Amino acid sequence: MLDQLIELDKQLFLFFNSHHTTWLDGTMVLLSRTEFWIPLHVLILWKIVKVYQRKSIPILIAIGVTIVLSDQITTSLMKPFFERPRPSHEPSLDGLVHIVNNYRGGLFGFASSHAANTFGTALFLTLLFRASKTWMPWLFVWAGLVSYTRIYLGVHYPGDIVAGALTGMLCAWLSFAAYRRIQTSLEKRKASPRSEEAS
């Protein structure tokens, strides 16, 4: 069963990776880079500060925790544990993978840190701004686009992306739950002296 899933993952990768054009290569490299998305990050920061003002600091800390957790779990735990070579380093796919600018990434690719970080951030912000329906689809489109570039560039299988996305979203859910619990606890502490004075 596992062998069949791995083979299916390879076939899906080859299907998506084979759909490439010269003019898209440079674009995909840019979209894959974190620094390209700095304007989006600044916009998100502005939105958080605008809506939550002084309460923004714990939110930003929680987002940071989400990213650090998802990144470290995928990079420091999953990749060395599973030791699954990236498509760009897989001998059986030699000559079949579309590589851009000879970029091949590190040796192991399961799971994708790009997918973990972007999907984790997307879910956290979706939970944070769940009252604003316009945020949810665009955040996941962004995460999906960044993740797709990793397949296009030949450094991740679709399975790497799915595993990374699930890992990141789990980290986001845990971070958001911890953030909400801490905030609720602090609000209760602030309210309790007032209720005692009123009585």
C-alpha positions in Angstrom: 0.0 0.0 0.0 2.8 2.4 1.0 4.7 1.6 -2.2 1.6 2.3 -4.3 1.1 5.7 -2.6 4.8 6.6 -3.2 4.5 5.6 -6.8 1.3 7.7 -7.2 3.0 10.6 -5.6 5.8 10.3 -8.1 3.4 10.2 -11.0 1.5 13.2 -9.7 4.7 15.1 -9.3 5.8 14.3 -12.9 2.4 15.4 -14.2 2.6 18.8 -12.5 6.3 19.3 -12.9 6.1 18.6 -16.6 3.8 21.5 -17.3 6.3 24.3 -17.5 7.3 27.1 -19.8 10.5 29.2 -20.1 8.7 32.4 -19.3 7.3 30.9 -16.1 10.6 29.6 -14.7 11.8 33.0 -13.4 8.3 33.8 -12.0 8.1 30.6 -10.1 11.6 31.3 -8.6 10.4 34.7 -7.4 7.1 33.4 -6.0 9.0 30.7 -4.1 11.1 33.3 -2.2 10.0 34.6 1.1 11.4 38.1 0.4 9.1 38.4 -2.6 6.1 38.3 -0.3 7.3 41.1 2.1 4.6 43.5 0.9 2.0 41.0 1.8 3.5 40.4 5.2 3.5 44.2 5.8 -0.1 44.4 4.7 -1.0 41.6 7.2 0.9 43.3 9.9 -0.9 46.5 9.2 -4.2 44.8 9.4 -3.5 43.1 12.7 -2.3 46.3 14.3 -5.2 48.3 12.9 -7.8 45.8 14.2 -6.2 44.7 17.5 -4.0 47.8 18.3 -2.3 47.1 21.7 -3.4 43.5 21.7 -1.3 42.9 18.5 1.9 41.9 20.4 0.6 38.5 21.7 -0.9 37.8 18.3 2.4 38.4 16.5 4.1 36.2 19.1 1.6 33.5 18.5 2.1 33.7 14.7 5.9 33.6 15.3 5.4 30.4 17.5 3.3 28.9 14.7 6.0 29.5 12.1 8.9 28.4 14.3 7.0 25.2 15.3 6.0 24.2 11.8 9.5 25.0 10.4 11.4 23.1 13.0 9.1 20.1 13.0 9.4 19.7 9.2 13.1 20.7 8.9 14.7 19.3 12.1 12.4 16.3 12.8 10.5 15.0 9.7 13.2 15.5 7.0 16.0 13.7 8.9 13.6 11.1 10.2 12.0 10.0 7.0 15.1 10.7 4.8 13.0 10.9 1.6 15.1 12.4 -1.2 13.7 15.3 -3.1 12.6 14.6 -6.7 15.6 16.7 -7.7 17.9 14.2 -5.9 15.9 11.0 -6.7 18.1 8.7 -9.0 15.0 7.0 -10.5 13.8 10.4 -11.8 17.1 11.5 -13.2 16.5 13.3 -16.4 12.7 13.5 -15.9 12.6 16.4 -13.5 12.4 20.0 -14.6 15.0 22.0 -12.7 15.3 25.8 -12.8 18.7 27.5 -12.5 20.2 24.2 -11.3 18.4 24.7 -8.0 17.9 21.3 -6.3 17.4 22.2 -2.6 18.7 20.0 0.3 18.9 16.2 0.0 15.6 15.4 1.9 12.2 16.9 1.2 9.5 15.3 3.4 7.8 17.4 4.5 7.8 20.8 2.8 8.7 23.7 5.2 7.3 26.2 2.7 3.9 24.5 2.8 4.0 24.2 6.6 4.9 27.9 7.1 2.4 29.3 4.6 -0.5 27.1 5.4 0.1 27.5 9.1 0.1 31.3 8.8 -3.0 31.1 6.6 -5.0 29.1 9.1 -3.9 31.2 12.0 -4.9 34.4 10.3 -8.2 32.8 9.1 -9.0 31.9 12.7 -8.0 35.3 13.8 -10.1 37.1 11.2 -12.8 34.5 10.9 -15.5 37.3 11.0 -14.0 38.7 7.7 -14.9 36.1 5.1 -12.7 37.8 2.5 -9.5 36.8 4.3 -9.9 33.0 4.2 -9.9 32.2 0.5 -7.1 34.6 -0.4 -4.8 33.4 2.3 -5.1 29.8 1.2 -4.7 30.7 -2.4 -1.4 32.4 -1.4 -0.3 29.3 0.5 -1.3 27.0 -2.3 0.6 29.1 -4.9 3.8 29.2 -2.9 3.5 25.4 -2.3 2.9 24.8 -6.0 6.1 26.6 -6.9 8.0 23.9 -5.0 6.6 21.2 -7.3 7.2 23.3 -10.4 10.8 23.9 -9.3 11.3 20.1 -8.9 12.2 20.1 -5.2 9.0 18.6 -3.6 6.5 15.9 -4.3 2.7 16.6 -3.8 2.9 14.4 -0.8 5.6 16.6 0.8 3.2 19.6 0.3 0.2 17.9 1.8 2.2 16.6 4.8 3.8 20.1 5.3 0.4 21.8 5.0 -1.2 19.5 7.6 1.7 20.0 9.9 1.6 23.8 9.6 -2.2 23.9 10.2 -1.9 21.7 13.2 0.7 24.0 14.7 -1.5 27.0 13.8 -4.5 25.4 15.5 -2.5 24.6 18.7 -0.9 28.1 18.8 -4.2 29.8 18.3 -5.9 27.7 20.9 -3.1 28.6 23.4 -3.3 32.3 22.4 -7.1 32.3 23.0 -6.8 30.5 26.3 -4.2 32.9 27.6 -6.2 35.9 26.5 -9.3 34.6 28.1 -7.5 34.0 31.3 -6.0 37.5 31.3 -9.4 39.1 30.6 -10.9 37.2 33.5 -8.2 38.3 35.9 -8.7 41.9 34.8 -12.5 41.6 35.3 -12.4 39.9 38.7 -11.3 42.9 40.8 -14.0 45.1 39.2 -16.6 42.5 39.9 -15.5 42.3 43.6 -15.6 46.1 43.9 -19.1 46.2 42.4 -20.3 43.7 45.0 
